[in-house]
């Protein structure tokens, strides 16, 4: 298997930046990896905060313990700046992944 394909597959299926580490491009691999980890960490933190808020409302009796009510609380769209930051984090994660795959393939073709 060609180096370019291995690097692209590593970045696509293992983690963003893995192809760069395989190609000994540690600086760029670290940038891509840190960007992806920061974005996914923010998204997980936000999901945790929302789950905590909903569980507190259930315990306090503000939301009845029924699937319909819980589902509507979970699927309620974020408002204002919260939605903006979620979209930025999602875009950052997706872009770091796509850039990692494409750039590792490009760098691998140079080494082939």
The first five atom37 places (N, CA, C, CB, O) and aatype in JSON, in Angstrom:
{
  "aatype": [20, 20, 20, 20, 20, 20, 20, 20, 20, 20, 20, 20, 20, 20, 20, 20, 20, 20, 20, 20, 20, 20, 20, 20, 20, 20, 20, 20, 20, 20, 20, 20, 20, 20, 20, 20, 20, 20, 20, 20, 20, 20, 20, 20, 20, 20, 20, 20, 20, 20, 20, 20, 20, 20, 20, 20, 20, 20, 20, 20, 20, 20, 20, 20, 20, 20, 20, 20, 20, 20, 20, 20, 20, 20, 20, 20, 20, 20, 20, 20, 20, 20, 20, 20, 20, 20, 20, 20, 20, 20, 20, 20, 20, 20, 20, 20, 20, 20, 20, 20, 20, 20, 20, 20, 20, 20, 20, 20, 20, 20, 20, 20],
  "atom_mask": [
    [1, 1, 1, 1, 1],
    [1, 1, 1, 1, 1],
    [1, 1, 1, 1, 1],
    [1, 1, 1, 1, 1],
    [1, 1, 1, 1, 1],
    [1, 1, 1, 1, 1],
    [1, 1, 1, 1, 1],
    [1, 1, 1, 1, 1],
    [1, 1, 1, 1, 1],
    [1, 1, 1, 1, 1],
    [1, 1, 1, 1, 1],
    [1, 1, 1, 1, 1],
    [1, 1, 1, 1, 1],
    [1, 1, 1, 1, 1],
    [1, 1, 1, 1, 1],
    [1, 1, 1, 1, 1],
    [1, 1, 1, 1, 1],
    [1, 1, 1, 1, 1],
    [1, 1, 1, 1, 1],
    [1, 1, 1, 1, 1],
    [1, 1, 1, 1, 1],
    [1, 1, 1, 1, 1],
    [1, 1, 1, 1, 1],
    [1, 1, 1, 1, 1],
    [1, 1, 1, 1, 1],
    [1, 1, 1, 1, 1],
    [1, 1, 1, 1, 1],
    [1, 1, 1, 1, 1],
    [1, 1, 1, 1, 1],
    [1, 1, 1, 1, 1],
    [1, 1, 1, 1, 1],
    [1, 1, 1, 1, 1],
    [1, 1, 1, 1, 1],
    [1, 1, 1, 1, 1],
    [1, 1, 1, 1, 1],
    [1, 1, 1, 1, 1],
    [1, 1, 1, 1, 1],
    [1, 1, 1, 1, 1],
    [1, 1, 1, 1, 1],
    [1, 1, 1, 1, 1],
    [1, 1, 1, 1, 1],
    [1, 1, 1, 1, 1],
    [1, 1, 1, 1, 1],
    [1, 1, 1, 1, 1],
    [1, 1, 1, 1, 1],
    [1, 1, 1, 1, 1],
    [1, 1, 1, 1, 1],
    [1, 1, 1, 1, 1],
    [1, 1, 1, 1, 1],
    [1, 1, 1, 1, 1],
    [1, 1, 1, 1, 1],
    [1, 1, 1, 1, 1],
    [1, 1, 1, 1, 1],
    [1, 1, 1, 1, 1],
    [1, 1, 1, 1, 1],
    [1, 1, 1, 1, 1],
    [1, 1, 1, 1, 1],
    [1, 1, 1, 1, 1],
    [1, 1, 1, 1, 1],
    [1, 1, 1, 1, 1],
    [1, 1, 1, 1, 1],
    [1, 1, 1, 1, 1],
    [1, 1, 1, 1, 1],
    [1, 1, 1, 1, 1],
    [1, 1, 1, 1, 1],
    [1, 1, 1, 1, 1],
    [1, 1, 1, 1, 1],
    [1, 1, 1, 1, 1],
    [1, 1, 1, 1, 1],
    [1, 1, 1, 1, 1],
    [1, 1, 1, 1, 1],
    [1, 1, 1, 1, 1],
    [1, 1, 1, 1, 1],
    [1, 1, 1, 1, 1],
    [1, 1, 1, 1, 1],
    [1, 1, 1, 1, 1],
    [1, 1, 1, 1, 1],
    [1, 1, 1, 1, 1],
    [1, 1, 1, 1, 1],
    [1, 1, 1, 1, 1],
    [1, 1, 1, 1, 1],
    [1, 1, 1, 1, 1],
    [1, 1, 1, 1, 1],
    [1, 1, 1, 1, 1],
    [1, 1, 1, 1, 1],
    [1, 1, 1, 1, 1],
    [1, 1, 1, 1, 1],
    [1, 1, 1, 1, 1],
    [1, 1, 1, 1, 1],
    [1, 1, 1, 1, 1],
    [1, 1, 1, 1, 1],
    [1, 1, 1, 1, 1],
    [1, 1, 1, 1, 1],
    [1, 1, 1, 1, 1],
    [1, 1, 1, 1, 1],
    [1, 1, 1, 1, 1],
    [1, 1, 1, 1, 1],
    [1, 1, 1, 1, 1],
    [1, 1, 1, 1, 1],
    [1, 1, 1, 1, 1],
    [1, 1, 1, 1, 1],
    [1, 1, 1, 1, 1],
    [1, 1, 1, 1, 1],
    [1, 1, 1, 1, 1],
    [1, 1, 1, 1, 1],
    [1, 1, 1, 1, 1],
    [1, 1, 1, 1, 1],
    [1, 1, 1, 1, 1],
    [1, 1, 1, 1, 1],
    [1, 1, 1, 1, 1],
    [1, 1, 1, 1, 1],
    [1, 1, 1, 1, 1]
  ],
  "atom_positions": [
    [[0.84, -1.18, 0.0], [0.0, 0.0, 0.0], [0.89, 1.24, 0.0], [-0.96, 0.0, 1.22], [1.92, 1.28, 0.67]],
    [[0.47, 2.23, -0.76], [1.26, 3.45, -0.86], [1.23, 4.24, 0.45], [0.76, 4.32, -2.01], [0.28, 4.15, 1.23]],
    [[2.28, 4.99, 0.67], [2.39, 5.81, 1.87], [1.26, 6.83, 1.94], [3.74, 6.52, 1.9], [0.73, 7.08, 3.02]],
    [[0.9, 7.41, 0.82], [-0.15, 8.43, 0.82], [-1.49, 7.84, 1.25], [-0.28, 9.06, -0.57], [-2.24, 8.48, 1.99]],
    [[-1.79, 6.65, 0.8], [-3.05, 6.0, 1.16], [-3.05, 5.61, 2.63], [-3.31, 4.76, 0.28], [-4.06, 5.79, 3.32]],
    [[-1.94, 5.09, 3.13], [-1.84, 4.73, 4.55], [-2.04, 5.96, 5.43], [-0.49, 4.08, 4.85], [-2.78, 5.92, 6.42]],
    [[-1.38, 7.05, 5.06], [-1.48, 8.28, 5.86], [-2.91, 8.82, 5.85], [-0.52, 9.34, 5.34], [-3.42, 9.25, 6.89]],
    [[-3.55, 8.81, 4.69], [-4.92, 9.31, 4.6], [-5.87, 8.42, 5.39], [-5.37, 9.39, 3.13], [-6.76, 8.92, 6.07]],
    [[-5.69, 7.11, 5.33], [-6.55, 6.2, 6.08], [-6.36, 6.35, 7.59], [-6.28, 4.77, 5.66], [-7.32, 6.27, 8.35]],
    [[-5.12, 6.55, 8.0], [-4.87, 6.78, 9.43], [-5.56, 8.05, 9.91], [-3.36, 6.87, 9.7], [-6.17, 8.07, 10.98]],
    [[-5.48, 9.1, 9.12], [-6.14, 10.35, 9.5], [-7.65, 10.22, 9.46], [-5.69, 11.48, 8.6], [-8.35, 10.83, 10.27]],
    [[-8.16, 9.42, 8.54], [-9.61, 9.3, 8.39], [-10.22, 8.41, 9.46], [-9.95, 8.76, 7.02], [-11.3, 8.71, 9.96]],
    [[-9.56, 7.31, 9.81], [-10.2, 6.32, 10.66], [-9.61, 6.18, 12.05], [-10.14, 5.01, 9.99], [-10.28, 5.62, 12.93]],
    [[-8.41, 6.66, 12.3], [-7.84, 6.55, 13.64], [-8.13, 7.83, 14.42], [-6.31, 6.29, 13.57], [-8.86, 7.81, 15.41]],
    [[-7.55, 8.93, 13.99], [-7.84, 10.24, 14.57], [-7.24, 11.32, 13.67], [-7.28, 10.35, 16.04], [-6.3, 11.05, 12.93]],
    [[-7.77, 12.53, 13.75], [-7.19, 13.6, 12.93], [-5.73, 13.82, 13.33], [-8.01, 14.92, 13.1], [-5.41, 13.92, 14.52]],
    [[-4.88, 13.9, 12.35], [-3.46, 14.11, 12.6], [-2.63, 12.85, 12.63], [-3.29, 14.82, 13.88], [-1.4, 12.93, 12.61]],
    [[-3.25, 11.68, 12.68], [-2.51, 10.42, 12.76], [-1.66, 10.2, 11.51], [-3.46, 9.24, 12.96], [-0.56, 9.67, 11.59]],
    [[-2.18, 10.6, 10.36], [-1.41, 10.47, 9.12], [-0.17, 11.33, 9.13], [-2.28, 10.83, 7.93], [0.87, 10.94, 8.59]],
    [[-0.27, 12.5, 9.73], [0.9, 13.38, 9.82], [1.96, 12.79, 10.75], [0.49, 14.78, 10.33], [3.15, 12.88, 10.47]],
    [[1.53, 12.18, 11.84], [2.49, 11.52, 12.72], [3.17, 10.36, 12.0], [1.8, 11.01, 14.0], [4.37, 10.13, 12.18]],
    [[2.42, 9.63, 11.19], [2.98, 8.53, 10.4], [4.03, 9.05, 9.42], [1.86, 7.79, 9.65], [5.03, 8.39, 9.16]],
    [[3.79, 10.25, 8.87], [4.71, 10.85, 7.9], [5.81, 11.67, 8.55], [3.94, 11.71, 6.93], [6.58, 12.35, 7.87]],
    [[5.88, 11.62, 9.87], [6.9, 12.35, 10.65], [6.74, 13.87, 10.55], [8.3, 11.96, 10.18], [7.71, 14.61, 10.63]],
    [[5.51, 14.32, 10.37], [5.19, 15.75, 10.35], [4.5, 16.09, 11.67], [4.27, 16.12, 9.11], [3.31, 16.38, 11.71]],
    [[5.27, 16.05, 12.74], [4.71, 16.14, 14.09], [4.07, 17.5, 14.39], [5.78, 15.87, 15.09], [3.05, 17.55, 15.08]],
    [[4.63, 18.59, 13.91], [4.08, 19.91, 14.22], [2.67, 20.06, 13.65], [5.0, 21.02, 13.66], [1.75, 20.47, 14.36]],
    [[2.51, 19.73, 12.39], [1.19, 19.84, 11.76], [0.23, 18.82, 12.36], [1.3, 19.65, 10.23], [-0.95, 19.11, 12.54]],
    [[0.72, 17.63, 12.67], [-0.12, 16.62, 13.31], [-0.64, 17.09, 14.66], [0.66, 15.33, 13.48], [-1.8, 16.87, 15.01]],
    [[0.24, 17.75, 15.43], [-0.18, 18.29, 16.73], [-1.22, 19.38, 16.58], [1.02, 18.82, 17.49], [-2.18, 19.43, 17.34]],
    [[-1.05, 20.26, 15.59], [-2.01, 21.34, 15.37], [-3.39, 20.76, 15.03], [-1.53, 22.28, 14.24], [-4.4, 21.19, 15.59]],
    [[-3.42, 19.81, 14.13], [-4.68, 19.2, 13.73], [-5.3, 18.44, 14.89], [-4.48, 18.25, 12.53], [-6.5, 18.56, 15.14]],
    [[-4.5, 17.69, 15.62], [-5.01, 16.9, 16.73], [-5.54, 17.78, 17.86], [-3.91, 15.99, 17.27], [-6.61, 17.51, 18.4]],
    [[-4.82, 18.83, 18.2], [-5.26, 19.73, 19.28], [-6.54, 20.45, 18.88], [-4.14, 20.75, 19.62], [-7.43, 20.64, 19.71]],
    [[-6.64, 20.86, 17.61], [-7.86, 21.52, 17.14], [-9.06, 20.58, 17.26], [-7.69, 21.99, 15.68], [-10.12, 20.98, 17.74]],
    [[-8.89, 19.36, 16.83], [-9.99, 18.38, 16.9], [-10.36, 18.07, 18.34], [-9.61, 17.1, 16.17], [-11.54, 17.97, 18.67]],
    [[-9.36, 17.91, 19.21], [-9.64, 17.6, 20.62], [-10.33, 18.77, 21.3], [-8.34, 17.25, 21.36], [-11.25, 18.57, 22.1]],
    [[-9.89, 19.99, 21.01], [-10.53, 21.17, 21.61], [-11.99, 21.26, 21.18], [-9.78, 22.45, 21.22], [-12.87, 21.53, 22.0]],
    [[-12.25, 21.05, 19.91], [-13.63, 21.15, 19.4], [-14.51, 20.06, 20.0], [-13.64, 21.06, 17.87], [-15.62, 20.35, 20.45]],
    [[-14.04, 18.84, 20.01], [-14.87, 17.75, 20.54], [-15.02, 17.87, 22.05], [-14.25, 16.38, 20.18], [-16.04, 17.47, 22.6]],
    [[-14.03, 18.41, 22.72], [-14.13, 18.63, 24.17], [-15.21, 19.66, 24.48], [-12.78, 19.09, 24.74], [-15.99, 19.48, 25.41]],
    [[-15.26, 20.73, 23.71], [-16.3, 21.74, 23.91], [-17.68, 21.15, 23.67], [-16.07, 22.94, 23.0], [-18.61, 21.4, 24.43]],
    [[-17.83, 20.36, 22.61], [-19.12, 19.76, 22.3], [-19.55, 18.78, 23.4], [-19.07, 19.04, 20.94], [-20.72, 18.75, 23.78]],
    [[-18.62, 17.99, 23.91], [-18.94, 17.06, 25.0], [-19.29, 17.82, 26.28], [-17.76, 16.11, 25.26], [-20.22, 17.45, 26.99]],
    [[-18.54, 18.89, 26.57], [-18.83, 19.7, 27.75], [-20.22, 20.31, 27.65], [-17.78, 20.81, 27.91], [-20.97, 20.32, 28.62]],
    [[-20.57, 20.81, 26.48], [-21.9, 21.4, 26.29], [-22.99, 20.34, 26.46], [-22.0, 22.05, 24.89], [-24.01, 20.62, 27.09]],
    [[-22.8, 19.16, 25.92], [-23.78, 18.09, 26.07], [-23.92, 17.7, 27.54], [-23.37, 16.86, 25.23], [-25.03, 17.44, 28.01]],
    [[-22.82, 17.66, 28.26], [-22.86, 17.33, 29.69], [-23.63, 18.4, 30.46], [-21.43, 17.19, 30.25], [-24.44, 18.07, 31.32]],
    [[-23.37, 19.67, 30.17], [-24.06, 20.76, 30.84], [-25.56, 20.7, 30.59], [-23.5, 22.11, 30.37], [-26.36, 20.9, 31.5]],
    [[-25.94, 20.43, 29.35], [-27.36, 20.33, 29.02], [-28.0, 19.14, 29.73], [-27.56, 20.2, 27.49], [-29.13, 19.25, 30.22]],
    [[-27.32, 18.02, 29.8], [-27.84, 16.85, 30.5], [-28.0, 17.14, 31.99], [-26.9, 15.65, 30.3], [-28.99, 16.72, 32.6]],
    [[-27.05, 17.84, 32.58], [-27.15, 18.21, 34.0], [-28.35, 19.12, 34.24], [-25.87, 18.9, 34.46], [-29.08, 18.94, 35.22]],
    [[-28.56, 20.09, 33.37], [-29.67, 21.02, 33.51], [-31.01, 20.29, 33.39], [-29.58, 22.12, 32.44], [-31.93, 20.53, 34.18]],
    [[-31.11, 19.4, 32.43], [-32.36, 18.64, 32.25], [-32.6, 17.72, 33.44], [-32.31, 17.83, 30.94], [-33.73, 17.6, 33.91]],
    [[-31.56, 17.06, 33.93], [-31.75, 16.16, 35.08], [-32.15, 16.93, 36.34], [-30.46, 15.35, 35.35], [-32.95, 16.44, 37.13]],
    [[-31.6, 18.13, 36.53], [-32.0, 18.96, 37.67], [-33.47, 19.36, 37.56], [-31.11, 20.21, 37.77], [-34.19, 19.37, 38.55]],
    [[-33.9, 19.69, 36.34], [-35.31, 20.05, 36.14], [-36.22, 18.86, 36.38], [-35.52, 20.59, 34.73], [-37.33, 19.03, 36.89]],
    [[-35.78, 17.66, 36.03], [-36.58, 16.47, 36.29], [-36.68, 16.22, 37.8], [-35.96, 15.22, 35.58], [-37.76, 15.92, 38.32]],
    [[-35.56, 16.36, 38.5], [-35.55, 16.14, 39.95], [-36.42, 17.17, 40.67], [-34.11, 16.18, 40.49], [-37.12, 16.84, 41.62]],
    [[-36.37, 18.42, 40.21], [-37.16, 19.49, 40.84], [-38.63, 19.43, 40.45], [-36.59, 20.84, 40.47], [-39.43, 20.17, 41.01]],
    [[-39.0, 18.59, 39.5], [-40.39, 18.47, 39.09], [-40.81, 19.44, 38.0], [-41.26, 18.66, 40.26], [-41.99, 19.5, 37.65]],
    [[-39.86, 20.2, 37.45], [-40.19, 21.14, 36.37], [-40.49, 20.41, 35.07], [-39.04, 22.13, 36.16], [-41.31, 20.86, 34.27]],
    [[-39.84, 19.28, 34.87], [-40.09, 18.44, 33.7], [-40.63, 17.11, 34.23], [-38.78, 18.23, 32.81], [-39.97, 16.46, 35.05]],
    [[-41.81, 16.69, 33.76], [-42.34, 15.4, 34.24], [-41.49, 14.24, 33.72], [-43.81, 15.23, 33.79], [-40.83, 14.33, 32.69]],
    [[-41.54, 13.16, 34.46], [-40.76, 11.98, 34.11], [-41.5, 11.18, 33.05], [-40.48, 11.11, 35.37], [-41.94, 10.05, 33.28]],
    [[-41.63, 11.8, 31.88], [-42.28, 11.18, 30.73], [-41.39, 11.37, 29.52], [-43.7, 11.79, 30.49], [-40.71, 12.38, 29.37]],
    [[-41.4, 10.38, 28.67], [-40.51, 10.39, 27.52], [-40.76, 11.6, 26.62], [-40.67, 9.12, 26.72], [-39.8, 12.2, 26.12]],
    [[-41.99, 11.97, 26.39], [-42.31, 13.12, 25.52], [-41.68, 14.41, 26.04], [-43.83, 13.29, 25.4], [-41.07, 15.17, 25.29]],
    [[-41.85, 14.64, 27.35], [-41.34, 15.87, 27.95], [-39.82, 15.91, 27.94], [-41.86, 16.03, 29.37], [-39.22, 16.94, 27.65]],
    [[-39.2, 14.8, 28.25], [-37.73, 14.73, 28.26], [-37.2, 14.89, 26.85], [-37.25, 13.39, 28.87], [-36.21, 15.6, 26.64]],
    [[-37.84, 14.25, 25.89], [-37.41, 14.36, 24.5], [-37.5, 15.8, 24.0], [-38.26, 13.44, 23.6], [-36.6, 16.27, 23.31]],
    [[-38.56, 16.5, 24.35], [-38.69, 17.89, 23.9], [-37.64, 18.78, 24.57], [-40.1, 18.43, 24.2], [-37.15, 19.73, 23.95]],
    [[-37.28, 18.48, 25.81], [-36.23, 19.26, 26.49], [-34.86, 18.99, 25.88], [-36.21, 18.93, 27.98], [-34.04, 19.9, 25.75]],
    [[-34.61, 17.74, 25.51], [-33.31, 17.38, 24.93], [-33.15, 17.97, 23.53], [-33.15, 15.85, 24.87], [-32.07, 18.43, 23.18]],
    [[-34.21, 17.95, 22.75], [-34.12, 18.42, 21.36], [-34.36, 19.91, 21.19], [-35.1, 17.67, 20.52], [-34.38, 20.4, 20.07]],
    [[-34.54, 20.61, 22.28], [-34.74, 22.06, 22.19], [-33.45, 22.71, 21.68], [-35.14, 22.65, 23.58], [-32.36, 22.45, 22.18]],
    [[-33.6, 23.56, 20.67], [-32.44, 24.19, 20.03], [-31.8, 25.2, 20.98], [-32.86, 24.88, 18.71], [-32.51, 25.92, 21.69]],
    [[-30.48, 25.26, 20.98], [-29.8, 26.27, 21.8], [-30.08, 27.67, 21.26], [-28.28, 26.01, 21.84], [-30.36, 27.85, 20.08]],
    [[-30.0, 28.65, 22.14], [-30.34, 30.02, 21.75], [-29.1, 30.91, 21.75], [-31.4, 30.6, 22.69], [-28.16, 30.7, 22.51]],
    [[-29.13, 31.91, 20.87], [-28.12, 32.98, 20.87], [-26.71, 32.52, 20.6], [-28.15, 33.68, 22.15], [-26.44, 31.75, 19.68]],
    [[-25.8, 33.03, 21.44], [-24.37, 32.74, 21.27], [-24.04, 31.27, 21.48], [-23.57, 33.57, 22.24], [-23.06, 30.77, 20.94]],
    [[-24.86, 30.59, 22.25], [-24.63, 29.17, 22.5], [-24.68, 28.38, 21.19], [-25.68, 28.61, 23.49], [-23.83, 27.53, 20.94]],
    [[-25.66, 28.68, 20.36], [-25.78, 28.01, 19.06], [-24.6, 28.35, 18.16], [-27.1, 28.39, 18.38], [-24.09, 27.5, 17.44]],
    [[-24.17, 29.6, 18.21], [-23.03, 30.02, 17.4], [-21.78, 29.24, 17.77], [-22.78, 31.52, 17.58], [-21.07, 28.76, 16.89]],
    [[-21.49, 29.1, 19.07], [-20.3, 28.4, 19.51], [-20.36, 26.92, 19.21], [-20.08, 28.62, 20.99], [-19.34, 26.29, 18.92]],
    [[-21.56, 26.34, 19.29], [-21.71, 24.93, 18.93], [-21.43, 24.74, 17.44], [-23.13, 24.42, 19.28], [-20.76, 23.79, 17.06]],
    [[-21.94, 25.64, 16.61], [-21.67, 25.55, 15.17], [-20.2, 25.74, 14.85], [-22.5, 26.59, 14.42], [-19.66, 25.06, 13.98]],
    [[-19.54, 26.66, 15.54], [-18.1, 26.89, 15.32], [-17.31, 25.65, 15.74], [-17.61, 28.14, 16.11], [-16.39, 25.24, 15.02]],
    [[-17.63, 25.07, 16.88], [-16.92, 23.88, 17.33], [-17.14, 22.71, 16.39], [-17.35, 23.5, 18.75], [-16.21, 21.96, 16.1]],
    [[-18.36, 22.55, 15.91], [-18.64, 21.46, 14.97], [-17.88, 21.66, 13.67], [-20.15, 21.38, 14.69], [-17.29, 20.71, 13.14]],
    [[-17.9, 22.88, 13.16], [-17.17, 23.17, 11.93], [-15.67, 22.98, 12.13], [-17.46, 24.6, 11.45], [-14.99, 22.46, 11.24]],
    [[-15.14, 23.39, 13.27], [-13.72, 23.2, 13.55], [-13.33, 21.74, 13.6], [-13.36, 23.86, 14.86], [-12.26, 21.37, 13.1]],
    [[-14.18, 20.91, 14.19], [-13.89, 19.48, 14.25], [-13.91, 18.86, 12.86], [-14.9, 18.78, 15.16], [-13.0, 18.13, 12.49]],
    [[-14.95, 19.16, 12.09], [-15.07, 18.59, 10.75], [-13.94, 19.07, 9.85], [-16.43, 18.95, 10.12], [-13.35, 18.29, 9.11]],
    [[-13.63, 20.38, 9.91], [-12.55, 20.91, 9.08], [-11.2, 20.33, 9.46], [-12.5, 22.44, 9.19], [-10.39, 20.02, 8.58]],
    [[-10.94, 20.17, 10.74], [-9.65, 19.59, 11.12], [-9.54, 18.16, 10.62], [-9.46, 19.62, 12.64], [-8.46, 17.73, 10.21]],
    [[-10.62, 17.42, 10.63], [-10.6, 16.05, 10.14], [-10.37, 16.02, 8.64], [-11.92, 15.33, 10.5], [-9.53, 15.26, 8.15]],
    [[-11.11, 16.83, 7.89], [-10.99, 16.85, 6.43], [-9.61, 17.35, 6.01], [-12.09, 17.73, 5.81], [-8.99, 16.77, 5.12]],
    [[-9.15, 18.41, 6.63], [-7.82, 18.94, 6.31], [-6.75, 17.91, 6.65], [-7.55, 20.26, 7.08], [-5.79, 17.75, 5.9]],
    [[-6.91, 17.21, 7.76], [-5.94, 16.18, 8.13], [-5.84, 15.08, 7.1], [-6.31, 15.59, 9.46], [-4.74, 14.64, 6.75]],
    [[-6.99, 14.61, 6.6], [-6.99, 13.55, 5.6], [-6.37, 14.05, 4.29], [-8.43, 13.04, 5.35], [-5.49, 13.4, 3.73]],
    [[-6.84, 15.2, 3.82], [-6.36, 15.72, 2.54], [-4.88, 16.07, 2.58], [-7.17, 16.95, 2.13], [-4.14, 15.76, 1.65]],
    [[-4.45, 16.71, 3.65], [-3.04, 17.13, 3.73], [-2.12, 15.93, 3.93], [-2.85, 18.13, 4.87], [-1.02, 15.91, 3.37]],
    [[-2.53, 14.94, 4.7], [-1.67, 13.77, 4.86], [-1.57, 12.99, 3.55], [-2.21, 12.86, 5.97], [-0.51, 12.44, 3.24]],
    [[-2.65, 12.96, 2.78], [-2.57, 12.32, 1.46], [-1.61, 13.09, 0.55], [-3.97, 12.23, 0.81], [-0.81, 12.49, -0.17]],
    [[-1.71, 14.42, 0.59], [-0.82, 15.26, -0.24], [0.64, 15.08, 0.15], [-1.22, 16.74, -0.11], [1.5, 14.94, -0.71]],
    [[0.9, 15.08, 1.43], [2.29, 14.9, 1.9], [2.8, 13.49, 1.59], [2.38, 15.18, 3.42], [3.97, 13.3, 1.26]],
    [[1.92, 12.52, 1.7], [2.29, 11.14, 1.39], [2.64, 10.95, -0.08], [1.18, 10.21, 1.78], [3.54, 10.18, -0.41]],
    [[1.93, 11.65, -0.95], [2.23, 11.56, -2.39], [3.62, 12.12, -2.68], [1.17, 12.31, -3.23], [4.31, 11.64, -3.58]],
    [[4.04, 13.13, -1.92], [5.4, 13.65, -2.12], [6.44, 12.61, -1.74], [5.61, 14.92, -1.29], [7.5, 12.53, -2.37]],
    [[6.14, 11.81, -0.72], [7.11, 10.8, -0.27], [7.09, 9.55, -1.11], [6.85, 10.44, 1.16], [8.06, 8.8, -1.12]],
    [[5.97, 9.3, -1.84], [5.87, 8.09, -2.68], [6.84, 8.12, -3.82], [4.47, 7.93, -3.21], [6.89, 7.18, -4.62]]
  ]
}
